Amino acid sequence: MNIDFIILHGSPGNGKTTLCQRLHEHFRTPYFEFGWIPEFRSLAPSVQITQKEEEQLAFENLMLVVKNYSRHGFKHIIITDLNDIRMLDIPKEFEGYNYTILTLCSEQDEVIKYRILNRDNGNSYTDWETSI
């Protein structure tokens, strides 16, 4: 079966970015991290927009982009870093598409702590205690 979208979910340090990169190499398809969508307030600070409105705008933009790739024939489009609330939107957003959700987790707290404190992927998140 051809999968239209692969959604990776999980707390920081569980290997989502690493798995995205490997899937990207394997399927030779695009992948998107939700955090890549620019923050509107930093682009136009004079515009009054709440954090909630900005997050909604960013999510809608991401959905438009990934669905456009799908319309152009791409399969196995990878999406990651959606927050828990947005994960609840996935069944509605991808109704009629074939998609799978992979949730990554770890039972080894020390591994998560090490991964977060020793990242080399440009991610500046360091709150390993919250991740655990």
ROKOLNU-880461 format. One record per residue (C-alpha): residue in one letter; x, y, z. Coordinates in steps of 0.25 Angstrom, whole numbers, plus 2048, in hexadecimal, padded with zeros to 3 digits. Last residue first. Layout:
REM residues N
AXYZ
...
This chain:
REM residues 132
I82D833879
S82B83E870
T82884887B
E835843882
W83D844875
D83B853874
T84685686A
Y83F85A85D
S84A861854
N847858848
G85385A83E
N85484B83B
D860848843
R859845850
N86184285D
L858847868
I84B841862
R85183485E
Y85883286C
K84B835873
I84382C86B
V84D82086C
E84D82387B
D83E82287C
Q83E814876
E82F80F873
S82F816866
C82481B85D
L82281D84E
T81381E849
L81281A83A
I80581F833
T801819826
Y7FA81F81A
N7F281C80E
Y7EA82880A
G7DA82980A
E7DA830817
F7E883681A
E7E4843821
K7D883D829
P7E183182D
I7ED83A830
D7E6844839
L7E883D846
M7F783D842
R7F684C843
I7F384C852
D7FE843855
N80884C84E
L80D84A83F
D81C84783F
T81C83F833
I81783D824
I81C83481A
I81683380C
H816824808
K8108277FA
F8128327F1
G8098337E5
H8078427E3
R7FA8427EB
S80283C7F7
Y80C8477F6
N8008517F7
K7FB849803
V80884C80A
V80885A807
L7FA85D80B
M7FB855818
L80785D81C
N80186A819
E7F4866821
F7FE86282D
A80587082C
L7F887882C
Q7F3870838
E80087283F
E80088183C
E7F1882841
K7F587B84E
Q801884850
T7F889084E
I7F9899842
Q7FB8A8842
V8038AC836
S80F8B5839
P8188AA83B
A8178A582C
L82189A82A
S824897839
R81589783B
F81288D830
E81B883835
P82187B82A
I81D86D827
W829864829
G824861837
F81A857831
E82584F82C
F82284B81D
Y82783F815
P82883E806
T82A8317FF
R8368287FB
F82F81C801
H83C817808
E84382480A
H83782B80F
L83481F818
R84282081E
Q84182F820
C83382E827
L838823830
T84482C834
T83A838836
K83082F83E
G83B829847
N835829855
G83C83585A
P83083E85A
S82383885C
G81C82F852
H815830845
L81982C837
I80E82E82C
I81082681F
F80782B814
D802826806
I805817809
N80580E7FD
M800800800
